[in-house]
């Protein structure tokens, strides 16, 4: 049956995608500009994020998309809204058939790999983030104040950072997102999922 064949093909393509993601440092997620970011594309993107891999999003068949002067910006804004909270990824608009911007894709992959592999000295991390943390500390929880003393990058393959404080259990997800945004603001981590760990000092 056609439906069964389609389901099997989809299942095996997802299995192949999972294996490819697991063995990669940086993944290229290619979507069809005329179809947009479909449910299956989002599933694969979420797998990339869950496996802590770098990502470049390629929008192919851009030559077939009807557009005016603002279309590209609006299309990109819509994509980033769908990808949030991890929306700091390079988005390249291409036409593989017409060989348009293929080099841009390779350049973006090289950039993301450099970010993915970057080791930031502890002194630089603390110099950049501790004043910001002091200015905007974690919210008090049940009258208890959290004091983040220092941070360091962990020796993982992907960008991961440990923040040491007196009461790690009181640092909640919104503040972790704030810390991640500050890391992205101060250091080029475009295309890389970032893991934040809050540890006892």
TORKOL-4160 file (C-alpha; in steps of 0.2 Angstrom, whole numbers, padded with zeros to 4 digits, m for minus):
201
<pt num="1" X="0000" Y="0000" Z="0000"/>
<pt num="2" X="0006" Y="0017" Z="m0004"/>
<pt num="3" X="0003" Y="0024" Z="0013"/>
<pt num="4" X="0012" Y="0010" Z="0021"/>
<pt num="5" X="0027" Y="0012" Z="0009"/>
<pt num="6" X="0027" Y="0031" Z="0013"/>
<pt num="7" X="0027" Y="0027" Z="0032"/>
<pt num="8" X="0041" Y="0015" Z="0030"/>
<pt num="9" X="0052" Y="0027" Z="0020"/>
<pt num="10" X="0048" Y="0041" Z="0033"/>
<pt num="11" X="0053" Y="0029" Z="0047"/>
<pt num="12" X="0070" Y="0024" Z="0039"/>
<pt num="13" X="0074" Y="0042" Z="0034"/>
<pt num="14" X="0072" Y="0047" Z="0052"/>
<pt num="15" X="0083" Y="0032" Z="0058"/>
<pt num="16" X="0096" Y="0038" Z="0045"/>
<pt num="17" X="0095" Y="0056" Z="0051"/>
<pt num="18" X="0097" Y="0050" Z="0069"/>
<pt num="19" X="0113" Y="0040" Z="0065"/>
<pt num="20" X="0120" Y="0055" Z="0055"/>
<pt num="21" X="0116" Y="0067" Z="0069"/>
<pt num="22" X="0124" Y="0056" Z="0082"/>
<pt num="23" X="0140" Y="0055" Z="0072"/>
<pt num="24" X="0141" Y="0073" Z="0068"/>
<pt num="25" X="0148" Y="0089" Z="0076"/>
<pt num="26" X="0138" Y="0101" Z="0065"/>
<pt num="27" X="0122" Y="0096" Z="0055"/>
<pt num="28" X="0115" Y="0105" Z="0040"/>
<pt num="29" X="0096" Y="0105" Z="0041"/>
<pt num="30" X="0089" Y="0108" Z="0023"/>
<pt num="31" X="0071" Y="0113" Z="0021"/>
<pt num="32" X="0061" Y="0117" Z="0005"/>
<pt num="33" X="0057" Y="0136" Z="0004"/>
<pt num="34" X="0040" Y="0132" Z="m0004"/>
<pt num="35" X="0035" Y="0121" Z="0010"/>
<pt num="36" X="0043" Y="0130" Z="0025"/>
<pt num="37" X="0047" Y="0122" Z="0041"/>
<pt num="38" X="0037" Y="0106" Z="0042"/>
<pt num="39" X="0033" Y="0095" Z="0057"/>
<pt num="40" X="0046" Y="0082" Z="0052"/>
<pt num="41" X="0059" Y="0096" Z="0050"/>
<pt num="42" X="0055" Y="0102" Z="0067"/>
<pt num="43" X="0057" Y="0084" Z="0074"/>
<pt num="44" X="0075" Y="0083" Z="0066"/>
<pt num="45" X="0079" Y="0100" Z="0072"/>
<pt num="46" X="0074" Y="0095" Z="0090"/>
<pt num="47" X="0085" Y="0079" Z="0088"/>
<pt num="48" X="0100" Y="0090" Z="0083"/>
<pt num="49" X="0097" Y="0101" Z="0099"/>
<pt num="50" X="0094" Y="0086" Z="0110"/>
<pt num="51" X="0110" Y="0078" Z="0104"/>
<pt num="52" X="0120" Y="0095" Z="0107"/>
<pt num="53" X="0126" Y="0097" Z="0089"/>
<pt num="54" X="0130" Y="0112" Z="0079"/>
<pt num="55" X="0117" Y="0117" Z="0066"/>
<pt num="56" X="0115" Y="0127" Z="0050"/>
<pt num="57" X="0098" Y="0129" Z="0042"/>
<pt num="58" X="0098" Y="0129" Z="0023"/>
<pt num="59" X="0082" Y="0135" Z="0014"/>
<pt num="60" X="0083" Y="0127" Z="m0003"/>
<pt num="61" X="0073" Y="0131" Z="m0019"/>
<pt num="62" X="0073" Y="0150" Z="m0014"/>
<pt num="63" X="0073" Y="0154" Z="m0033"/>
<pt num="64" X="0055" Y="0146" Z="m0034"/>
<pt num="65" X="0048" Y="0157" Z="m0020"/>
<pt num="66" X="0038" Y="0172" Z="m0025"/>
<pt num="67" X="0045" Y="0187" Z="m0016"/>
<pt num="68" X="0047" Y="0206" Z="m0014"/>
<pt num="69" X="0060" Y="0216" Z="m0005"/>
<pt num="70" X="0054" Y="0212" Z="0013"/>
<pt num="71" X="0051" Y="0193" Z="0010"/>
<pt num="72" X="0068" Y="0186" Z="0015"/>
<pt num="73" X="0068" Y="0196" Z="0032"/>
<pt num="74" X="0050" Y="0191" Z="0035"/>
<pt num="75" X="0053" Y="0173" Z="0031"/>
<pt num="76" X="0069" Y="0172" Z="0042"/>
<pt num="77" X="0059" Y="0180" Z="0056"/>
<pt num="78" X="0046" Y="0167" Z="0055"/>
<pt num="79" X="0059" Y="0153" Z="0055"/>
<pt num="80" X="0068" Y="0160" Z="0070"/>
<pt num="81" X="0051" Y="0161" Z="0079"/>
<pt num="82" X="0048" Y="0142" Z="0076"/>
<pt num="83" X="0065" Y="0137" Z="0081"/>
<pt num="84" X="0065" Y="0147" Z="0098"/>
<pt num="85" X="0072" Y="0146" Z="0111"/>
<pt num="86" X="0087" Y="0140" Z="0101"/>
<pt num="87" X="0086" Y="0152" Z="0086"/>
<pt num="88" X="0104" Y="0158" Z="0086"/>
<pt num="89" X="0108" Y="0148" Z="0070"/>
<pt num="90" X="0114" Y="0153" Z="0053"/>
<pt num="91" X="0100" Y="0153" Z="0040"/>
<pt num="92" X="0106" Y="0152" Z="0022"/>
<pt num="93" X="0094" Y="0154" Z="0007"/>
<pt num="94" X="0100" Y="0143" Z="m0008"/>
<pt num="95" X="0096" Y="0136" Z="m0024"/>
<pt num="96" X="0106" Y="0120" Z="m0026"/>
<pt num="97" X="0100" Y="0118" Z="m0044"/>
<pt num="98" X="0107" Y="0135" Z="m0049"/>
<pt num="99" X="0122" Y="0133" Z="m0037"/>
<pt num="100" X="0117" Y="0149" Z="m0028"/>
<pt num="101" X="0126" Y="0152" Z="m0011"/>
<pt num="102" X="0133" Y="0135" Z="m0009"/>
<pt num="103" X="0149" Y="0142" Z="m0003"/>
<pt num="104" X="0140" Y="0152" Z="0010"/>
<pt num="105" X="0133" Y="0135" Z="0017"/>
<pt num="106" X="0151" Y="0128" Z="0018"/>
<pt num="107" X="0157" Y="0145" Z="0026"/>
<pt num="108" X="0143" Y="0144" Z="0039"/>
<pt num="109" X="0147" Y="0126" Z="0043"/>
<pt num="110" X="0165" Y="0131" Z="0046"/>
<pt num="111" X="0160" Y="0145" Z="0057"/>
<pt num="112" X="0148" Y="0135" Z="0068"/>
<pt num="113" X="0162" Y="0121" Z="0070"/>
<pt num="114" X="0174" Y="0134" Z="0076"/>
<pt num="115" X="0161" Y="0140" Z="0088"/>
<pt num="116" X="0157" Y="0123" Z="0093"/>
<pt num="117" X="0175" Y="0119" Z="0097"/>
<pt num="118" X="0180" Y="0135" Z="0105"/>
<pt num="119" X="0187" Y="0134" Z="0123"/>
<pt num="120" X="0185" Y="0151" Z="0132"/>
<pt num="121" X="0198" Y="0154" Z="0146"/>
<pt num="122" X="0190" Y="0155" Z="0163"/>
<pt num="123" X="0197" Y="0172" Z="0167"/>
<pt num="124" X="0188" Y="0179" Z="0151"/>
<pt num="125" X="0172" Y="0171" Z="0156"/>
<pt num="126" X="0172" Y="0178" Z="0174"/>
<pt num="127" X="0177" Y="0195" Z="0168"/>
<pt num="128" X="0163" Y="0196" Z="0155"/>
<pt num="129" X="0149" Y="0188" Z="0165"/>
<pt num="130" X="0151" Y="0191" Z="0184"/>
<pt num="131" X="0148" Y="0210" Z="0183"/>
<pt num="132" X="0132" Y="0207" Z="0173"/>
<pt num="133" X="0127" Y="0193" Z="0186"/>
<pt num="134" X="0130" Y="0206" Z="0200"/>
<pt num="135" X="0119" Y="0219" Z="0191"/>
<pt num="136" X="0105" Y="0206" Z="0188"/>
<pt num="137" X="0107" Y="0192" Z="0201"/>
<pt num="138" X="0095" Y="0177" Z="0202"/>
<pt num="139" X="0078" Y="0181" Z="0210"/>
<pt num="140" X="0077" Y="0178" Z="0228"/>
<pt num="141" X="0068" Y="0162" Z="0232"/>
<pt num="142" X="0058" Y="0161" Z="0249"/>
<pt num="143" X="0069" Y="0175" Z="0256"/>
<pt num="144" X="0085" Y="0166" Z="0251"/>
<pt num="145" X="0098" Y="0175" Z="0240"/>
<pt num="146" X="0108" Y="0166" Z="0227"/>
<pt num="147" X="0126" Y="0172" Z="0225"/>
<pt num="148" X="0135" Y="0165" Z="0209"/>
<pt num="149" X="0154" Y="0165" Z="0213"/>
<pt num="150" X="0162" Y="0160" Z="0197"/>
<pt num="151" X="0160" Y="0150" Z="0181"/>
<pt num="152" X="0170" Y="0140" Z="0170"/>
<pt num="153" X="0168" Y="0130" Z="0153"/>
<pt num="154" X="0167" Y="0111" Z="0155"/>
<pt num="155" X="0178" Y="0099" Z="0145"/>
<pt num="156" X="0164" Y="0093" Z="0134"/>
<pt num="157" X="0163" Y="0091" Z="0115"/>
<pt num="158" X="0149" Y="0104" Z="0115"/>
<pt num="159" X="0149" Y="0121" Z="0123"/>
<pt num="160" X="0144" Y="0118" Z="0142"/>
<pt num="161" X="0147" Y="0130" Z="0156"/>
<pt num="162" X="0146" Y="0127" Z="0175"/>
<pt num="163" X="0140" Y="0142" Z="0186"/>
<pt num="164" X="0145" Y="0139" Z="0205"/>
<pt num="165" X="0134" Y="0146" Z="0218"/>
<pt num="166" X="0128" Y="0144" Z="0236"/>
<pt num="167" X="0110" Y="0138" Z="0232"/>
<pt num="168" X="0110" Y="0130" Z="0215"/>
<pt num="169" X="0093" Y="0123" Z="0218"/>
<pt num="170" X="0085" Y="0140" Z="0218"/>
<pt num="171" X="0091" Y="0145" Z="0201"/>
<pt num="172" X="0077" Y="0142" Z="0189"/>
<pt num="173" X="0075" Y="0140" Z="0170"/>
<pt num="174" X="0071" Y="0158" Z="0166"/>
<pt num="175" X="0088" Y="0163" Z="0174"/>
<pt num="176" X="0097" Y="0149" Z="0165"/>
<pt num="177" X="0091" Y="0156" Z="0149"/>
<pt num="178" X="0097" Y="0174" Z="0154"/>
<pt num="179" X="0114" Y="0166" Z="0158"/>
<pt num="180" X="0114" Y="0158" Z="0141"/>
<pt num="181" X="0109" Y="0174" Z="0132"/>
<pt num="182" X="0123" Y="0183" Z="0141"/>
<pt num="183" X="0136" Y="0170" Z="0135"/>
<pt num="184" X="0129" Y="0172" Z="0117"/>
<pt num="185" X="0130" Y="0191" Z="0119"/>
<pt num="186" X="0149" Y="0191" Z="0124"/>
<pt num="187" X="0156" Y="0176" Z="0115"/>
<pt num="188" X="0152" Y="0169" Z="0097"/>
<pt num="189" X="0142" Y="0154" Z="0100"/>
<pt num="190" X="0131" Y="0155" Z="0084"/>
<pt num="191" X="0124" Y="0138" Z="0078"/>
<pt num="192" X="0128" Y="0129" Z="0095"/>
<pt num="193" X="0116" Y="0123" Z="0108"/>
<pt num="194" X="0123" Y="0129" Z="0125"/>
<pt num="195" X="0121" Y="0118" Z="0141"/>
<pt num="196" X="0121" Y="0127" Z="0158"/>
<pt num="197" X="0124" Y="0118" Z="0174"/>
<pt num="198" X="0122" Y="0126" Z="0191"/>
<pt num="199" X="0133" Y="0118" Z="0204"/>
<pt num="200" X="0136" Y="0120" Z="0223"/>
<pt num="201" X="0151" Y="0131" Z="0228"/>
